[in-house]
C-alpha cells in the first residue's frame, strides 16, 4: 500500500502526519498543495485532487483532524 491507496481507502482524505509516515518530505507536501494536487480541508488534512467531497470524506476529515471516533447508531 502507498499513500495514494491509503487516501483512496479514506474517501480521498489524507493527513500531513500520514504523508510524512510514508516518507514524504514537508517541502514535497507544500509543493503538492501549491500545484493543487492536495487541497487543505482542515489544518494538516487534505483532499486529493479529483476525489469527490462526500460524506465519507467529511467523516475521515473529522477523524483525522481530531483523532476522534466516528460511529453510527
Secondary structure as UniProt FT lines:
FT   HELIX           3..9
FT   TURN            10..12
FT   STRAND          13..15
FT   HELIX           16..21
FT   TURN            22..23
FT   HELIX           26..34
FT   TURN            35..36
FT   STRAND          38..42
FT   TURN            43..44
FT   STRAND          45..48
FT   TURN            49..50
FT   HELIX           55..66
//
